[in-house]
């Protein structure tokens, strides 16, 4: 667990920024400290994550390309 915590990087995004696009390599997972992130498929939002939640872990662990835009 300690090694995992040491590898965390704090990044800040502004409203409207794109974290990743559909088809991108999935080399990161994300923990939300504050704010909201929506995932989009075919231009439509289908899930929203917010404070305290994480996402992107399944694609990363399975080494699959991103299946949505965040």
DRENDOFI-968449 format. One record per residue: residue in three letters; residue number from 1; x, y, z of N, C-alpha, C, CB in turn. Coordinates in pm, 1 decimal, padded with zeros to 6 digits. Atoms other than C-alpha are relative to their C-alpha. Glycine has a CB too. Example, Ala and Ser with C-alpha at 12.3 -4.5 7.8 and 13.67 -1.06 7.14 Angstrom:
2
type:seq:n_px:n_py:n_pz:ca_px:ca_py:ca_pz:c_px:c_py:c_pz:cb_px:cb_py:cb_pz
ala:1:00089.0:-00119.0:00000.0:01230.0:-00450.0:00780.0:00090.0:00120.0:00000.0:-00099.2:00002.7:00124.6
ser:2:-00082.0:-00119.0:-00006.0:01367.0:-00106.0:00714.0:-00077.0:00109.0:00073.0:00041.4:00046.2:-00141.5
***
This chain:
70
type:seq:n_px:n_py:n_pz:ca_px:ca_py:ca_pz:c_px:c_py:c_pz:cb_px:cb_py:cb_pz
unk:1:00082.5:-00118.9:00000.0:00000.0:00000.0:00000.0:00087.2:00125.7:00000.0:-00094.0:-00000.5:00120.8
unk:2:-00086.8:-00117.1:-00008.5:00283.1:00239.9:00084.4:00058.4:00034.0:-00137.0:00113.0:-00024.0:00101.4
unk:3:-00054.8:-00024.1:00133.4:00435.9:00195.9:-00264.5:-00104.4:00064.0:-00090.9:00050.6:-00131.2:-00061.7
unk:4:00107.9:-00058.9:00078.6:00099.9:00276.0:-00420.6:-00018.3:00147.1:00035.5:-00131.0:-00076.7:00022.4
unk:5:00017.5:-00139.0:-00043.8:00060.9:00592.9:-00213.6:00113.6:00089.3:-00048.2:-00009.6:00006.6:00152.0
unk:6:-00114.6:-00078.8:00046.0:00409.7:00708.6:-00311.3:-00007.3:00032.2:-00149.4:00129.1:-00074.4:00029.8
unk:7:00006.1:-00022.2:00144.3:00321.4:00682.5:-00680.4:-00113.3:00094.5:-00041.2:-00016.3:-00132.2:-00071.0
unk:8:00110.0:-00091.4:00032.7:00015.7:00911.0:-00659.7:00052.9:00137.7:-00036.3:-00098.0:00010.9:00117.6
unk:9:-00038.8:-00132.6:00046.9:00045.6:01241.8:-00843.0:-00123.7:00088.5:00004.6:00061.2:-00005.3:-00144.7
unk:10:00110.4:-00095.6:-00009.5:-00173.2:01543.6:-00773.0:-00003.8:00083.8:-00127.8:00015.3:00091.4:00126.2
unk:11:00016.9:-00081.7:00120.0:-00303.8:01702.0:-01094.4:-00133.7:00072.3:00009.1:00007.9:-00087.1:-00129.6
unk:12:00122.0:-00079.5:-00002.4:-00566.2:01967.7:-01148.1:-00048.3:00021.6:-00143.0:00023.4:00135.9:00071.7
unk:13:00062.7:-00023.5:00129.5:-00806.6:01996.1:-01438.7:-00105.4:00107.8:00015.7:-00062.1:-00130.1:-00057.2
unk:14:00105.0:-00100.8:00001.3:-01043.6:02275.3:-01530.0:-00125.5:-00058.1:-00064.0:00046.2:00126.9:-00075.5
unk:15:00126.8:00043.6:00058.4:-01407.0:02233.8:-01623.8:00012.7:-00001.4:-00152.0:-00117.0:00092.4:00044.8
unk:16:-00005.4:00013.0:00144.3:-01429.5:02108.8:-01979.8:00126.1:-00065.7:-00053.2:-00013.8:00132.5:-00060.8
unk:17:-00122.0:00068.1:00043.3:-01078.4:01959.1:-01991.3:-00028.9:-00148.0:-00025.4:00112.0:00015.9:00105.9
unk:18:00013.3:00142.6:00030.2:-01046.5:01609.8:-02138.0:00117.2:-00073.8:00065.0:-00004.0:-00025.4:-00155.3
unk:19:-00104.0:00080.8:-00064.0:-00856.7:01356.1:-01923.9:00053.2:-00104.3:-00096.0:-00054.0:-00067.6:00126.4
unk:20:-00039.1:00096.3:00101.8:-00853.8:01090.9:-02195.3:-00113.0:-00015.9:-00101.1:00035.9:-00136.2:00063.9
unk:21:00093.2:00023.1:00109.6:-01022.9:00999.0:-02523.2:-00024.7:-00149.4:-00016.1:00053.7:00060.8:-00131.6
unk:22:00029.2:00139.8:00032.0:-01189.0:00675.9:-02627.9:00111.1:-00054.9:-00089.4:-00139.2:-00013.8:-00069.6
unk:23:-00107.2:00062.1:00075.8:-00919.3:00440.9:-02759.8:00138.8:00026.9:00053.9:-00006.4:00045.2:-00139.3
unk:24:-00130.6:-00028.0:-00060.4:-00635.5:00593.8:-02553.8:00047.8:-00118.7:00081.8:-00006.7:00125.6:00088.1
unk:25:-00056.3:00100.5:-00090.2:-00398.8:00363.8:-02366.3:-00046.1:00028.7:00141.6:00154.9:-00001.9:-00007.6
unk:26:00048.6:-00016.9:-00137.9:-00515.7:00304.0:-02010.6:00113.9:-00027.0:00097.5:-00120.5:-00094.9:00029.1
unk:27:-00115.0:00016.1:-00087.6:-00202.8:00361.8:-01807.3:-00015.1:00071.3:00134.3:00122.4:00050.0:-00069.2
unk:28:00025.6:-00068.7:-00127.0:-00361.1:00555.0:-01518.2:-00139.8:-00031.6:00050.3:00017.6:00152.1:-00015.8
unk:29:00132.3:-00003.0:-00059.9:-00647.0:00535.8:-01276.6:-00007.9:00131.5:00075.9:-00026.3:-00125.1:00094.3
unk:30:00019.1:-00133.1:-00055.7:-00793.6:00844.8:-01112.9:-00080.4:-00005.4:00129.3:-00069.5:00090.1:-00101.2
unk:31:00072.1:-00021.7:-00124.5:-00902.8:00940.1:-00760.1:-00041.8:00146.0:00001.7:00087.4:-00036.9:00125.8
unk:32:00049.6:-00138.0:00001.8:-01118.7:01251.5:-00733.0:00002.2:00055.9:00141.7:-00143.8:00007.2:-00059.8
unk:33:-00005.3:-00067.1:-00129.7:-01028.7:01475.4:-00440.5:-00113.6:00099.2:00013.5:00134.2:00070.9:00018.8
unk:34:00114.0:-00092.2:00000.6:-01281.9:01740.4:-00535.0:-00041.2:00023.8:-00144.3:00034.8:00135.1:00071.4
unk:35:00052.3:-00024.0:00133.9:-01502.9:01805.3:-00832.1:-00077.8:-00118.1:-00053.8:00112.1:00033.3:-00094.0
unk:36:00078.4:00103.3:00067.9:-01682.9:01586.9:-01084.6:00063.7:-00032.9:-00133.5:-00146.4:00045.5:-00019.9
unk:37:-00046.9:00045.3:00131.4:-01588.8:01384.1:-01391.9:-00112.9:-00078.0:-00064.7:00130.3:-00087.7:00011.4
unk:38:00101.7:00073.9:00075.6:-01832.4:01265.4:-01657.2:00068.4:-00083.6:-00106.6:-00103.9:00096.5:-00064.1
unk:39:-00045.2:00084.7:00109.1:-01767.9:00975.0:-01890.0:-00102.5:00007.5:-00111.7:00021.2:-00146.6:00047.0
unk:40:00085.9:-00016.1:00117.3:-01906.2:01007.8:-02243.4:00020.6:-00115.1:-00097.0:00028.0:00134.0:-00070.0
unk:41:-00004.0:00096.2:00108.8:-01990.1:00751.9:-02509.4:-00087.9:00053.8:-00111.6:-00046.9:-00142.1:00046.7
unk:42:00072.9:-00055.8:00115.1:-02097.1:00868.6:-02856.0:-00053.9:00140.0:00028.1:-00115.3:-00092.2:-00038.5
unk:43:00036.9:-00137.7:-00029.0:-02111.6:01225.6:-02724.4:-00099.4:00019.4:00111.9:-00053.7:00060.5:-00119.7
unk:44:00099.4:-00008.8:-00107.1:-02356.9:01146.2:-02444.8:00058.9:-00044.9:00133.4:-00123.2:-00084.7:-00034.2
unk:45:-00050.1:00043.3:-00130.4:-02269.9:01136.6:-02074.3:-00077.8:-00121.9:00048.9:-00009.8:00114.7:00102.9
unk:46:00070.2:00118.2:-00049.2:-02345.6:00798.3:-01918.6:00031.5:-00033.0:00145.1:00033.6:-00117.7:-00085.5
unk:47:-00027.5:00019.9:-00142.2:-02184.9:00809.9:-01573.4:00075.0:00122.3:00052.5:00082.6:-00131.0:00024.0
unk:48:-00067.6:-00113.9:-00062.0:-02063.8:01077.3:-01332.2:00066.0:-00046.5:00128.5:-00099.4:00116.7:00027.9
unk:49:-00074.3:00027.5:-00122.0:-01796.7:01039.4:-01064.5:00022.4:00132.2:00071.9:00135.4:-00071.7:-00030.4
unk:50:-00020.9:-00122.1:-00077.3:-01744.0:01287.1:-00782.0:00089.5:-00026.3:00120.2:-00133.8:00058.0:00045.8
unk:51:-00090.6:00002.5:-00114.8:-01552.5:01355.7:-00458.4:00010.4:-00138.0:00064.1:-00045.4:00100.0:00103.1
unk:52:-00025.1:00125.2:-00069.8:-01393.5:01046.5:-00306.1:-00009.7:-00125.4:-00084.5:-00093.2:-00011.7:00110.9
unk:53:00014.7:00118.2:00085.5:-01456.6:00815.9:-00602.1:00123.6:-00017.1:-00088.1:-00127.4:00011.2:-00087.4
unk:54:-00108.3:00026.2:00094.5:-01208.6:00651.6:-00836.4:-00058.9:-00061.9:-00126.7:00108.2:-00093.8:00062.8
unk:55:00044.6:00056.7:00127.5:-01237.9:00544.9:-01199.6:00121.7:-00026.3:-00086.8:-00100.3:00095.1:-00072.6
unk:56:-00107.6:00031.6:00093.4:-01028.0:00409.0:-01484.5:00080.6:-00121.4:00040.4:00091.1:00116.9:-00013.5
unk:57:-00078.1:00112.1:-00051.5:-00903.6:00116.7:-01280.5:-00020.3:-00128.2:-00080.0:-00035.3:-00024.7:00144.2
unk:58:00026.1:00125.6:00071.3:-01070.4:-00166.0:-01475.0:00076.4:-00005.9:-00131.8:-00149.9:-00016.4:-00026.0
unk:59:-00072.5:-00002.7:00127.1:-00928.7:-00062.1:-01811.8:00149.5:-00016.5:00023.7:-00027.8:00131.2:-00075.6
unk:60:-00142.3:00005.4:-00028.6:-00585.3:-00014.4:-01657.4:00042.6:-00140.9:00042.2:00035.5:00101.0:00108.9
unk:61:-00036.3:00132.2:-00050.4:-00579.8:-00347.4:-01472.4:-00011.0:-00108.5:-00106.9:-00087.7:-00035.7:00117.7
unk:62:00018.7:00097.5:00107.3:-00703.7:-00538.4:-01778.0:00079.5:00034.0:-00125.2:-00146.1:-00010.3:-00034.7
unk:63:-00081.8:-00047.6:00111.9:-00469.3:-00343.6:-02009.6:-00083.9:00014.8:-00127.8:00117.6:-00096.5:-00024.9
unk:64:00089.4:-00026.3:00111.8:-00759.4:-00241.4:-02236.1:00004.3:00146.9:-00037.1:-00143.1:-00042.3:00033.6
unk:65:00010.1:-00141.3:00035.6:-00790.7:00080.9:-02435.2:-00124.5:00061.8:00064.8:-00004.5:00017.1:-00154.1
unk:66:00115.3:-00069.8:-00059.1:-01028.3:00341.4:-02293.5:-00121.9:-00019.8:-00086.7:00028.9:00150.6:00017.5
unk:67:00124.7:00022.6:00073.6:-01388.2:00271.9:-02390.3:-00091.4:00121.1:00000.8:-00073.2:-00118.2:00057.8
unk:68:00080.3:-00121.9:-00006.2:-01509.4:00626.5:-02330.1:00093.1:00121.4:00006.4:-00096.2:-00002.7:00123.0
unk:69:-00070.9:-00126.9:-00015.4:-01405.2:00991.6:-02309.3:-00029.9:00050.6:00141.0:-00043.3:00105.7:-00110.4
unk:70:00020.0:-00055.5:-00134.8:-01352.3:01150.0:-01966.2:00043.6:00144.8:00002.5:00078.1:-00081.3:00106.2
***
